[in-house]
Amino acid sequence: MKLKLDLKNPRLRTPLLIGLTGVIGIVLWYQQILTPGREQLVELNKRVKAKQDTLRTIQALKTQLNGLKEELNSAQQVLDSLKSIFPDQKEVPKLIREITSVARASGINTTKFNPQPDIEKEYYVENHYN
């Protein structure tokens, strides 16, 4: 049996054109819609994984939060007590005048008082005097 394709026959041409149009439509749909959608899905999955990793890190650190808060409060109390002991930058000239007046009242004569430049440290400033 010989199969003969006669494209001039409307009974054969119409279904063939409809099928060819359908195949072209499916190929275009795959290239234009499905492929970018899959790429977007892969990108979104990567972002979800990164966010989940961040969440796991935060949840692991959350257990340490209370201990860190207590440590911060303790350090703040120590800092406050040290601030009350040591003079503030604004109080240094007044403190020097008071020391000088007490020294004079006690009969101590200061011969040389030479302030040196301040040295700034991370948490405080060192004042040197000769």
C-alpha positions in Angstrom: 0.0 0.0 0.0 1.4 3.3 -1.1 0.7 6.5 0.9 0.3 9.5 -1.3 0.4 13.0 0.1 -1.4 15.4 -2.2 -1.2 18.9 -0.6 -3.8 20.2 -3.2 -6.4 18.0 -1.6 -8.3 20.2 0.9 -9.2 17.1 3.1 -5.5 16.5 3.6 -4.2 20.0 3.5 -6.5 21.5 6.2 -5.7 19.0 9.0 -2.0 19.1 8.1 -1.9 23.0 8.3 -3.8 22.8 11.6 -1.4 20.2 13.0 1.6 22.2 11.8 0.2 25.4 13.3 -0.4 23.5 16.6 3.2 22.2 16.6 4.6 25.7 15.9 2.4 27.1 18.7 3.6 24.5 21.2 7.2 25.2 20.3 6.7 28.9 20.7 4.9 28.4 24.0 7.7 26.2 25.3 10.4 28.7 24.3 8.6 31.9 25.3 6.7 30.9 28.4 7.8 27.6 29.9 11.6 28.0 29.6 11.7 31.5 31.3 9.2 30.3 33.9 11.5 27.4 34.7 14.5 29.7 34.9 12.5 32.0 37.2 11.5 29.0 39.3 15.2 27.9 39.7 16.2 31.5 40.7 13.3 31.7 43.3 14.4 28.3 44.7 17.9 29.6 45.1 16.6 32.7 46.9 14.3 30.5 49.2 17.3 28.4 50.1 19.4 31.4 50.9 16.6 32.9 53.1 16.2 29.5 54.8 20.0 29.5 55.6 19.7 33.0 57.0 16.7 31.9 59.1 18.6 28.9 60.5 21.5 31.2 61.4 19.2 33.6 63.1 17.4 30.9 65.0 20.7 29.5 66.1 21.8 32.9 67.4 18.5 33.6 69.0 19.2 31.1 71.8 22.3 33.2 72.7 20.4 36.5 72.7 19.4 36.4 76.3 22.9 35.6 77.5 24.3 38.5 75.3 21.7 40.9 76.8 22.7 39.9 80.3 26.4 40.4 79.4 25.6 43.8 77.9 23.7 44.9 81.0 26.6 43.7 83.2 29.1 45.6 81.0 26.9 48.7 81.0 26.9 48.6 84.8 30.7 48.3 85.0 31.0 51.2 82.5 28.6 53.4 84.5 30.6 52.7 87.7 33.9 53.5 85.9 32.3 56.7 84.5 31.4 57.8 88.0 35.0 57.2 89.2 36.9 58.9 86.4 36.4 62.5 85.4 34.7 63.5 82.2 36.6 65.4 79.5 34.8 68.6 80.5 35.6 68.1 84.2 39.4 67.8 83.7 40.3 71.6 83.8 38.1 72.1 86.9 39.8 69.0 88.5 43.2 70.5 87.8 42.2 73.8 89.4 40.9 72.0 92.5 44.1 70.0 92.8 46.2 73.1 92.4 44.2 75.0 95.1 44.4 72.1 97.5 48.1 71.9 96.9 48.6 75.6 97.6 46.4 75.3 100.7 48.7 72.5 101.9 51.8 74.4 101.2 52.9 72.4 98.2 54.4 74.6 95.5 54.1 73.2 91.9 57.2 74.2 89.9 56.2 72.8 86.5 53.0 71.6 85.2 53.2 70.5 81.5 50.1 68.9 79.9 50.8 66.4 77.2 48.6 65.7 74.2 45.6 63.5 74.8 45.8 59.9 73.5 42.5 58.6 72.3 41.9 54.9 72.9 38.9 52.9 71.7 36.8 53.5 74.8 38.5 56.3 76.6 41.0 59.2 76.3 44.3 59.2 78.2 45.4 62.6 79.6 49.1 62.9 80.4 50.7 65.6 82.5 54.3 66.2 83.6 
